[in-house]
Amino acid sequence: MSHDRVGTDEFAITHELLGQILGSRRATVTLSAERLRAAGLIRYYRGRVTIVDRVGLEAAACECYRAITAQLDGVIRRAQRNNTMT
């Protein structure tokens, strides 16, 4: 979801911040990032993530990614529509 918003394949985000966002321990984030790296989906080094295979990353994500993205996009569209009406 961060990739969706930043508009670039490489961005800064720490394991600690990801843990806070996801409500998980930093160690869990580290293990998950390592699995994604080993699968060739991301590169991760010193707080910088590079998305290597976006399609593969989406395929590895649970169905909640699509549901949350659809909801968030709807909220953003409504907010933009409301801003143009006022």
VEXDREN-2710 file (C-alpha; in Angstrom, 1 decimal):
% VEXDREN-2710
k/r/px/py/pz
1/MET/0.0/0.0/0.0
2/SER/2.9/2.3/0.6
3/HIS/4.0/1.6/-3.0
4/ASP/0.6/2.7/-4.2
5/ARG/0.9/6.1/-2.5
6/VAL/4.5/7.1/-3.1
7/GLY/4.5/6.7/-6.8
8/THR/8.0/5.2/-7.1
9/ASP/9.4/1.7/-6.8
10/GLU/11.9/2.7/-4.1
11/PHE/11.0/4.4/-0.9
12/ALA/12.2/4.7/2.7
13/ILE/10.3/2.7/5.4
14/THR/11.8/1.0/8.5
15/HIS/10.9/-2.3/10.0
16/GLU/9.9/-0.5/13.2
17/LEU/7.4/1.8/11.3
18/LEU/6.0/-1.2/9.4
19/GLY/5.6/-3.1/12.7
20/GLN/3.7/-0.1/14.1
21/ILE/1.5/0.2/11.1
22/LEU/0.7/-3.6/11.0
23/GLY/0.5/-4.0/14.7
24/SER/3.3/-6.6/14.7
25/ARG/6.7/-7.0/16.3
26/ARG/9.7/-5.7/14.4
27/ALA/11.1/-9.3/14.3
28/THR/8.0/-10.5/12.5
29/VAL/8.4/-7.7/9.9
30/THR/12.0/-8.7/9.4
31/LEU/11.1/-12.3/8.8
32/SER/8.3/-11.3/6.4
33/ALA/10.6/-8.9/4.5
34/GLU/13.2/-11.7/4.2
35/ARG/10.6/-14.0/2.7
36/LEU/9.5/-11.4/0.2
37/ARG/13.2/-10.7/-0.7
38/ALA/14.0/-14.4/-1.1
39/ALA/11.0/-14.8/-3.4
40/GLY/12.4/-12.0/-5.6
41/LEU/9.5/-9.6/-4.9
42/ILE/11.4/-6.8/-3.1
43/ARG/14.9/-5.6/-2.2
44/TYR/15.4/-4.2/1.3
45/TYR/18.5/-2.5/2.6
46/ARG/18.8/-0.1/5.5
47/GLY/15.3/1.2/5.6
48/ARG/14.9/1.4/1.8
49/VAL/12.4/-0.9/0.0
50/THR/12.5/-1.5/-3.7
51/ILE/9.6/-3.2/-5.3
52/VAL/11.0/-5.6/-7.8
53/ASP/7.9/-7.6/-8.9
54/ARG/4.7/-5.7/-8.3
55/VAL/2.5/-8.4/-9.8
56/GLY/4.1/-11.1/-7.8
57/LEU/3.8/-9.0/-4.6
58/GLU/0.1/-8.5/-5.2
59/ALA/-0.3/-12.2/-5.8
60/ALA/1.4/-13.0/-2.5
61/ALA/-0.8/-10.5/-0.6
62/CYS/-4.0/-11.7/1.1
63/GLU/-7.4/-10.7/-0.3
64/CYS/-7.6/-7.9/2.3
65/TYR/-5.1/-5.9/0.2
66/ARG/-7.6/-5.5/-2.6
67/ALA/-10.5/-4.9/-0.2
68/ILE/-8.6/-2.2/1.8
69/THR/-7.3/-0.6/-1.4
70/ALA/-10.8/-0.4/-2.9
71/GLN/-12.2/1.2/0.3
72/LEU/-9.3/3.7/0.6
73/ASP/-9.6/4.7/-3.1
74/GLY/-13.3/5.3/-2.6
75/VAL/-12.6/7.5/0.4
76/ILE/-10.0/9.5/-1.6
77/ARG/-12.4/9.9/-4.6
78/ARG/-15.2/11.1/-2.3
79/ALA/-12.9/13.6/-0.6
80/GLN/-11.7/14.9/-4.0
81/ARG/-15.3/15.2/-5.2
82/ASN/-16.3/17.1/-2.1
83/ASN/-13.3/19.5/-2.5
84/THR/-14.3/20.4/-6.0
85/MET/-18.0/21.0/-4.9
86/THR/-17.1/23.5/-2.2
END
